[in-house]
Amino acid sequence: MASITREELLEKLFHNDYEHLKGKKLRVTRVRVPGKEICLAHVISPSQACIYQNLALHIGVHEGEDHMGESIGLLRFTPWEAVVAAADFAVKSADVQIGFMDRFCGSLILTGSLVQVQNAVEEVVRFFREELGFQTCKVHKS
């Protein structure tokens, strides 16, 4: 796509009003509106200690806990605030713990047994797709 000049952009944006607005001070604000989607839904079954350590699942509120042999569920949402509802729905739909939740980036990490983590991730994806109208990806497993 070829680039356009500022004047061409303004003319495209303001169509009929362009001649009237020409020469006046204009302020154009760009706004990003994130879509409603789950762009990552992944289940890692039973994980090695290095993965838990690199994800910092062994520190903070989890300090002293042993997550060896547990599975990990990874989910990523836009808008980011949706992660709060997803975390609530996940812990109510399966026996999983919240390993990490970031409402500013939309990341959610769940831990628990393979069956429970897989159920939680699949239920969250289903709920957001069917009930909330989100675009969702497939749940992947490794």
Z-matrix of the N, CA and C atoms (Angstrom, degrees):
N
C 1 1.453
C 2 1.528 1 108.43
N 3 1.303 2 116.10 1 129.74
C 4 1.458 3 121.58 2 179.97
C 5 1.522 4 110.01 3 -75.78
N 6 1.327 5 116.15 4 145.99
C 7 1.457 6 119.45 5 178.55
C 8 1.526 7 109.87 6 -75.75
N 9 1.343 8 115.10 7 155.29
C 10 1.461 9 119.98 8 179.19
C 11 1.523 10 108.42 9 -120.50
N 12 1.313 11 114.72 10 159.10
C 13 1.462 12 119.60 11 -179.78
C 14 1.529 13 109.61 12 -78.19
N 15 1.315 14 114.30 13 167.82
C 16 1.469 15 120.20 14 177.27
C 17 1.524 16 110.56 15 -60.00
N 18 1.310 17 116.64 16 -43.27
C 19 1.468 18 121.43 17 -179.87
C 20 1.526 19 110.98 18 -61.70
N 21 1.336 20 116.88 19 -41.66
C 22 1.466 21 120.33 20 179.49
C 23 1.538 22 110.75 21 -65.53
N 24 1.322 23 115.96 22 -38.95
C 25 1.461 24 119.97 23 178.02
C 26 1.525 25 110.64 24 -63.15
N 27 1.326 26 117.17 25 -48.15
C 28 1.464 27 120.76 26 179.77
C 29 1.526 28 111.13 27 -60.62
N 30 1.317 29 116.39 28 -40.40
C 31 1.456 30 119.92 29 179.16
C 32 1.533 31 110.87 30 -63.47
N 33 1.332 32 116.59 31 -39.65
C 34 1.469 33 120.01 32 177.49
C 35 1.531 34 111.48 33 -67.29
N 36 1.318 35 117.02 34 -40.56
C 37 1.455 36 120.98 35 -177.48
C 38 1.524 37 113.10 36 -69.20
N 39 1.335 38 116.32 37 -40.92
C 40 1.457 39 119.83 38 -171.91
C 41 1.518 40 114.71 39 -105.00
N 42 1.294 41 118.65 40 3.49
C 43 1.467 42 125.46 41 175.90
C 44 1.528 43 113.48 42 34.75
N 45 1.327 44 116.00 43 -107.07
C 46 1.466 45 122.69 44 -174.19
C 47 1.522 46 113.44 45 -68.97
N 48 1.314 47 118.20 46 -27.61
C 49 1.457 48 121.61 47 -177.53
C 50 1.524 49 112.83 48 -83.00
N 51 1.317 50 117.73 49 -4.85
C 52 1.458 51 120.57 50 -172.62
C 53 1.531 52 111.99 51 -59.65
N 54 1.305 53 118.34 52 -46.15
C 55 1.471 54 121.03 53 -179.07
C 56 1.525 55 110.51 54 -62.74
N 57 1.312 56 117.92 55 -38.42
C 58 1.458 57 122.67 56 179.27
C 59 1.536 58 111.16 57 -68.03
N 60 1.340 59 117.05 58 -35.39
C 61 1.458 60 121.61 59 -176.56
C 62 1.529 61 113.05 60 -88.06
N 63 1.317 62 117.57 61 -12.19
C 64 1.464 63 121.96 62 -176.79
C 65 1.524 64 110.46 63 -57.08
N 66 1.314 65 116.34 64 130.41
C 67 1.457 66 122.16 65 178.33
C 68 1.518 67 114.20 66 88.66
N 69 1.317 68 118.12 67 -13.21
C 70 1.457 69 121.16 68 178.53
C 71 1.522 70 109.67 69 -87.09
N 72 1.325 71 114.80 70 158.53
C 73 1.464 72 118.84 71 176.60
C 74 1.523 73 109.00 72 -74.86
N 75 1.312 74 114.89 73 125.21
C 76 1.457 75 120.90 74 179.21
C 77 1.519 76 109.26 75 -119.28
N 78 1.275 77 114.88 76 146.24
C 79 1.459 78 119.54 77 174.54
C 80 1.521 79 107.61 78 -123.58
N 81 1.317 80 115.96 79 120.08
C 82 1.454 81 121.65 80 179.94
C 83 1.523 82 107.62 81 -108.85
N 84 1.306 83 115.10 82 128.13
C 85 1.460 84 120.81 83 179.51
C 86 1.518 85 108.34 84 -116.33
N 87 1.325 86 115.23 85 129.46
C 88 1.465 87 119.74 86 175.93
C 89 1.525 88 108.08 87 -95.49
N 90 1.305 89 115.71 88 133.27
C 91 1.456 90 121.17 89 179.80
C 92 1.523 91 107.96 90 -123.14
N 93 1.324 92 115.27 91 133.59
C 94 1.462 93 119.83 92 176.52
C 95 1.519 94 108.00 93 -100.95
N 96 1.300 95 116.55 94 122.45
C 97 1.446 96 121.70 95 177.63
C 98 1.524 97 107.28 96 -111.97
N 99 1.327 98 116.54 97 108.05
C 100 1.457 99 118.18 98 -178.74
C 101 1.517 100 111.04 99 -67.90
N 102 1.318 101 115.20 100 146.81
C 103 1.448 102 119.92 101 177.13
C 104 1.514 103 110.92 102 -75.44
N 105 1.301 104 115.62 103 172.77
C 106 1.454 105 120.87 104 176.87
C 107 1.524 106 106.07 105 -97.61
N 108 1.343 107 115.81 106 100.99
C 109 1.456 108 116.85 107 -178.45
C 110 1.523 109 113.04 108 -153.57
N 111 1.310 110 113.62 109 156.68
C 112 1.455 111 122.58 110 167.04
C 113 1.516 112 104.31 111 -109.87
N 114 1.340 113 116.19 112 112.94
C 115 1.459 114 119.54 113 -174.85
C 116 1.527 115 112.91 114 -101.30
N 117 1.340 116 117.59 115 -5.25
C 118 1.464 117 121.16 116 176.58
C 119 1.516 118 108.08 117 -147.67
N 120 1.315 119 116.48 118 128.42
C 121 1.461 120 123.22 119 174.00
C 122 1.519 121 105.74 120 -144.35
N 123 1.324 122 116.26 121 103.49
C 124 1.459 123 120.39 122 -171.89
C 125 1.525 124 110.36 123 -137.04
N 126 1.319 125 116.11 124 138.26
C 127 1.466 126 121.83 125 177.98
C 128 1.523 127 108.04 126 -116.80
N 129 1.333 128 114.90 127 125.33
C 130 1.468 129 121.55 128 176.47
C 131 1.521 130 106.48 129 -106.02
N 132 1.331 131 116.83 130 121.56
C 133 1.459 132 118.12 131 -177.11
C 134 1.500 133 111.48 132 -111.25
N 135 1.329 134 110.74 133 158.62
C 136 1.445 135 121.93 134 -119.08
C 137 1.507 136 112.90 135 -25.21
N 138 1.287 137 112.56 136 131.67
C 139 1.447 138 121.09 137 -172.64
C 140 1.526 139 112.06 138 -92.97
N 141 1.308 140 114.79 139 159.67
C 142 1.464 141 121.21 140 176.71
C 143 1.527 142 109.13 141 -89.17
N 144 1.325 143 115.90 142 159.84
C 145 1.468 144 121.67 143 -176.89
C 146 1.524 145 112.14 144 -56.83
N 147 1.321 146 118.16 145 -36.27
C 148 1.467 147 120.26 146 -176.83
C 149 1.529 148 111.78 147 -63.56
N 150 1.323 149 117.48 148 -32.21
C 151 1.466 150 119.85 149 178.64
C 152 1.524 151 110.00 150 -69.24
N 153 1.326 152 117.20 151 -43.94
C 154 1.466 153 120.16 152 177.62
C 155 1.525 154 110.55 153 -61.20
N 156 1.318 155 117.12 154 -41.07
C 157 1.460 156 120.26 155 -179.10
C 158 1.525 157 111.11 156 -68.22
N 159 1.322 158 117.93 157 -41.72
C 160 1.468 159 120.58 158 179.92
C 161 1.530 160 112.01 159 -68.87
N 162 1.313 161 117.06 160 -27.29
C 163 1.465 162 120.64 161 175.62
C 164 1.528 163 111.52 162 -88.12
N 165 1.345 164 116.78 163 0.21
C 166 1.470 165 123.77 164 179.54
C 167 1.523 166 112.28 165 60.96
N 168 1.333 167 116.05 166 33.66
C 169 1.458 168 120.35 167 179.12
C 170 1.523 169 112.23 168 -82.57
N 171 1.319 170 116.78 169 3.37
C 172 1.468 171 121.01 170 -179.21
C 173 1.529 172 112.04 171 -111.39
N 174 1.354 173 117.15 172 8.00
C 175 1.468 174 120.40 173 -178.26
C 176 1.525 175 110.33 174 -123.56
N 177 1.304 176 116.62 175 -178.72
C 178 1.472 177 121.47 176 177.18
C 179 1.509 178 111.10 177 63.85
N 180 1.326 179 116.38 178 -131.57
C 181 1.463 180 120.06 179 -178.70
C 182 1.521 181 111.49 180 -66.96
N 183 1.342 182 117.46 181 -15.52
C 184 1.460 183 121.69 182 -179.33
C 185 1.530 184 112.29 183 -97.06
N 186 1.324 185 117.14 184 4.53
C 187 1.459 186 120.38 185 -176.64
C 188 1.524 187 110.50 186 -58.31
N 189 1.321 188 115.10 187 131.80
C 190 1.455 189 121.15 188 179.46
C 191 1.518 190 114.12 189 86.88
N 192 1.330 191 117.88 190 -9.72
C 193 1.464 192 120.61 191 178.18
C 194 1.524 193 108.99 192 -81.60
N 195 1.320 194 116.34 193 148.55
C 196 1.459 195 121.21 194 178.37
C 197 1.527 196 108.53 195 -110.93
N 198 1.308 197 116.33 196 108.72
C 199 1.465 198 121.20 197 -178.62
C 200 1.519 199 112.76 198 -99.99
N 201 1.318 200 116.94 199 10.58
C 202 1.466 201 119.34 200 -179.98
C 203 1.524 202 110.17 201 -58.21
N 204 1.313 203 115.26 202 136.67
C 205 1.457 204 120.75 203 179.49
C 206 1.513 205 113.95 204 84.78
N 207 1.330 206 117.62 205 -6.35
C 208 1.456 207 119.87 206 177.48
C 209 1.524 208 110.33 207 -86.28
N 210 1.303 209 115.37 208 161.83
C 211 1.452 210 121.50 209 176.89
C 212 1.524 211 109.51 210 -98.60
N 213 1.316 212 115.04 211 164.17
C 214 1.459 213 121.74 212 -178.71
C 215 1.531 214 108.29 213 -126.03
N 216 1.321 215 116.39 214 134.92
C 217 1.457 216 122.05 215 173.21
C 218 1.518 217 108.97 216 -112.61
N 219 1.316 218 116.82 217 129.67
C 220 1.462 219 122.57 218 -179.87
C 221 1.526 220 109.11 219 -115.74
N 222 1.331 221 116.51 220 129.45
C 223 1.465 222 121.49 221 177.83
C 224 1.518 223 109.20 222 -135.62
N 225 1.342 224 116.35 223 146.50
C 226 1.473 225 121.58 224 178.99
C 227 1.516 226 108.32 225 -134.58
N 228 1.352 227 116.51 226 129.07
C 229 1.462 228 122.85 227 -173.29
C 230 1.523 229 113.02 228 -123.02
N 231 1.316 230 115.73 229 149.04
C 232 1.452 231 122.75 230 159.86
C 233 1.528 232 106.11 231 -133.41
N 234 1.303 233 120.19 232 137.98
C 235 1.455 234 125.77 233 -5.51
C 236 1.523 235 110.15 234 -64.86
N 237 1.302 236 114.28 235 155.29
C 238 1.453 237 121.53 236 -171.52
C 239 1.523 238 113.03 237 -61.72
N 240 1.319 239 117.16 238 -33.16
C 241 1.458 240 120.95 239 -177.40
C 242 1.524 241 112.52 240 -64.41
N 243 1.330 242 116.95 241 -18.85
C 244 1.463 243 121.24 242 -179.95
C 245 1.521 244 111.52 243 -62.06
N 246 1.325 245 116.91 244 -20.10
C 247 1.461 246 120.78 245 -179.25
C 248 1.530 247 111.54 246 -62.30
N 249 1.318 248 117.96 247 -29.04
C 250 1.470 249 121.13 248 179.54
C 251 1.529 250 109.50 249 -66.62
N 252 1.314 251 117.09 250 -46.85
C 253 1.466 252 120.82 251 177.76
C 254 1.522 253 110.62 252 -65.29
N 255 1.325 254 117.20 253 -37.66
C 256 1.464 255 120.97 254 179.59
C 257 1.520 256 111.42 255 -65.11
N 258 1.317 257 117.56 256 -41.59
C 259 1.457 258 121.08 257 179.14
C 260 1.528 259 110.04 258 -63.52
N 261 1.313 260 116.95 259 -43.92
C 262 1.462 261 121.32 260 178.68
C 263 1.526 262 110.53 261 -61.75
N 264 1.324 263 116.40 262 -46.02
C 265 1.464 264 120.71 263 -179.54
C 266 1.528 265 110.89 264 -64.89
N 267 1.325 266 117.50 265 -38.76
C 268 1.473 267 121.50 266 -178.50
C 269 1.521 268 111.47 267 -63.09
N 270 1.329 269 117.11 268 -48.13
C 271 1.470 270 119.16 269 -177.20
C 272 1.528 271 112.01 270 -71.41
N 273 1.328 272 117.65 271 -20.52
C 274 1.458 273 120.60 272 176.70
C 275 1.526 274 112.21 273 -86.24
N 276 1.343 275 117.04 274 -20.03
C 277 1.460 276 119.95 275 -176.75
C 278 1.522 277 113.39 276 -97.52
N 279 1.335 278 118.15 277 -13.78
C 280 1.465 279 121.00 278 -179.00
C 281 1.524 280 109.15 279 -158.01
N 282 1.324 281 115.83 280 164.45
C 283 1.463 282 121.35 281 179.70
C 284 1.530 283 109.16 282 -84.78
N 285 1.339 284 115.52 283 77.74
C 286 1.471 285 121.85 284 -179.71
C 287 1.523 286 109.19 285 -127.19
N 288 1.318 287 115.04 286 160.42
C 289 1.458 288 121.14 287 175.63
C 290 1.528 289 108.33 288 -114.01
N 291 1.319 290 115.23 289 151.89
C 292 1.458 291 120.19 290 175.21
C 293 1.519 292 107.33 291 -83.55
N 294 1.320 293 116.50 292 113.53
C 295 1.453 294 121.15 293 177.41
C 296 1.520 295 110.53 294 -80.42
N 297 1.352 296 115.78 295 -36.65
C 298 1.461 297 121.25 296 -178.41
C 299 1.521 298 107.90 297 -163.35
N 300 1.331 299 115.37 298 142.32
C 301 1.459 300 120.75 299 175.95
C 302 1.522 301 107.91 300 -144.00
N 303 1.320 302 116.67 301 128.87
C 304 1.456 303 121.13 302 179.66
C 305 1.524 304 108.72 303 -125.82
N 306 1.325 305 116.10 304 103.49
C 307 1.466 306 119.90 305 -178.40
C 308 1.523 307 112.59 306 -75.72
N 309 1.337 308 117.92 307 -7.65
C 310 1.464 309 120.79 308 178.22
C 311 1.523 310 112.21 309 -93.75
N 312 1.326 311 117.39 310 -15.81
C 313 1.471 312 121.83 311 178.12
C 314 1.517 313 112.31 312 -122.07
N 315 1.328 314 117.61 313 -13.79
C 316 1.456 315 120.98 314 178.37
C 317 1.510 316 114.57 315 81.55
N 318 1.325 317 117.90 316 25.50
C 319 1.466 318 121.72 317 -178.61
C 320 1.521 319 110.46 318 -100.90
N 321 1.335 320 115.38 319 139.42
C 322 1.449 321 121.80 320 177.75
C 323 1.516 322 109.00 321 -136.21
N 324 1.335 323 116.80 322 130.48
C 325 1.455 324 122.64 323 174.88
C 326 1.519 325 107.69 324 -120.81
N 327 1.321 326 115.81 325 125.93
C 328 1.458 327 122.78 326 178.00
C 329 1.521 328 109.12 327 -111.72
N 330 1.331 329 117.28 328 147.96
C 331 1.456 330 120.88 329 175.57
C 332 1.521 331 109.26 330 -129.95
N 333 1.330 332 115.17 331 154.93
C 334 1.461 333 121.46 332 178.66
C 335 1.509 334 109.78 333 156.01
N 336 1.315 335 115.63 334 -167.26
C 337 1.467 336 119.23 335 178.45
C 338 1.524 337 109.39 336 -68.51
N 339 1.322 338 116.29 337 158.52
C 340 1.465 339 120.94 338 -177.82
C 341 1.522 340 111.58 339 -55.66
N 342 1.307 341 117.60 340 -48.52
C 343 1.467 342 121.30 341 -177.77
C 344 1.523 343 110.71 342 -62.37
N 345 1.331 344 117.37 343 -44.15
C 346 1.462 345 120.90 344 -177.62
C 347 1.534 346 111.72 345 -68.26
N 348 1.324 347 117.38 346 -43.22
C 349 1.466 348 120.63 347 179.04
C 350 1.524 349 110.19 348 -64.58
N 351 1.328 350 116.54 349 -44.56
C 352 1.465 351 120.32 350 179.26
C 353 1.529 352 110.25 351 -61.15
N 354 1.331 353 117.60 352 -44.41
C 355 1.469 354 120.70 353 178.07
C 356 1.520 355 111.47 354 -61.48
N 357 1.328 356 116.63 355 -44.09
C 358 1.465 357 120.29 356 -178.67
C 359 1.525 358 111.08 357 -62.61
N 360 1.322 359 117.07 358 -47.50
C 361 1.473 360 120.93 359 -178.85
C 362 1.521 361 110.09 360 -62.92
N 363 1.327 362 117.59 361 -45.39
C 364 1.469 363 120.32 362 -179.54
C 365 1.527 364 111.43 363 -64.70
N 366 1.330 365 117.69 364 -38.78
C 367 1.467 366 120.81 365 179.37
C 368 1.526 367 111.59 366 -68.69
N 369 1.321 368 117.23 367 -39.92
C 370 1.470 369 120.11 368 177.27
C 371 1.519 370 109.66 369 -62.07
N 372 1.330 371 117.37 370 -47.18
C 373 1.471 372 121.22 371 179.97
C 374 1.526 373 110.26 372 -61.27
N 375 1.327 374 117.39 373 -45.03
C 376 1.464 375 121.04 374 179.45
C 377 1.531 376 111.25 375 -61.81
N 378 1.333 377 117.07 376 -47.46
C 379 1.460 378 121.48 377 -179.33
C 380 1.530 379 111.28 378 -60.13
N 381 1.316 380 117.37 379 -46.40
C 382 1.458 381 120.09 380 -178.75
C 383 1.524 382 111.51 381 -67.15
N 384 1.336 383 118.08 382 -34.90
C 385 1.460 384 121.03 383 178.73
C 386 1.523 385 110.92 384 -72.75
N 387 1.336 386 117.06 385 -52.28
C 388 1.465 387 120.85 386 -171.82
C 389 1.524 388 113.90 387 -81.51
N 390 1.312 389 118.39 388 -37.74
C 391 1.464 390 121.13 389 -174.65
C 392 1.534 391 113.36 390 -95.28
N 393 1.343 392 116.63 391 -34.15
C 394 1.461 393 119.27 392 -175.14
C 395 1.524 394 113.60 393 -107.23
N 396 1.330 395 117.12 394 -4.16
C 397 1.464 396 120.66 395 175.82
C 398 1.524 397 114.57 396 72.71
N 399 1.318 398 117.53 397 27.02
C 400 1.461 399 121.40 398 178.33
C 401 1.522 400 110.32 399 -79.83
N 402 1.326 401 116.12 400 149.78
C 403 1.454 402 121.38 401 166.19
C 404 1.519 403 105.95 402 -76.47
N 405 1.304 404 117.74 403 133.91
C 406 1.466 405 119.53 404 -177.72
C 407 1.513 406 111.00 405 -130.83
N 408 1.320 407 114.48 406 155.10
C 409 1.457 408 120.41 407 174.85
C 410 1.523 409 108.41 408 -97.42
N 411 1.319 410 115.50 409 173.41
C 412 1.461 411 120.35 410 175.51
C 413 1.520 412 108.91 411 -75.20
N 414 1.322 413 115.99 412 153.17
C 415 1.451 414 121.15 413 174.23
C 416 1.526 415 107.20 414 -83.09
N 417 1.332 416 115.73 415 122.88
C 418 1.460 417 120.98 416 178.92
C 419 1.515 418 109.68 417 -104.28
N 420 1.335 419 115.66 418 150.60
C 421 1.472 420 120.94 419 179.39
C 422 1.507 421 109.87 420 -129.41
N 423 1.337 422 115.62 421 144.43
C 424 1.456 423 118.91 422 173.89
C 425 1.507 424 109.69 423 -137.26
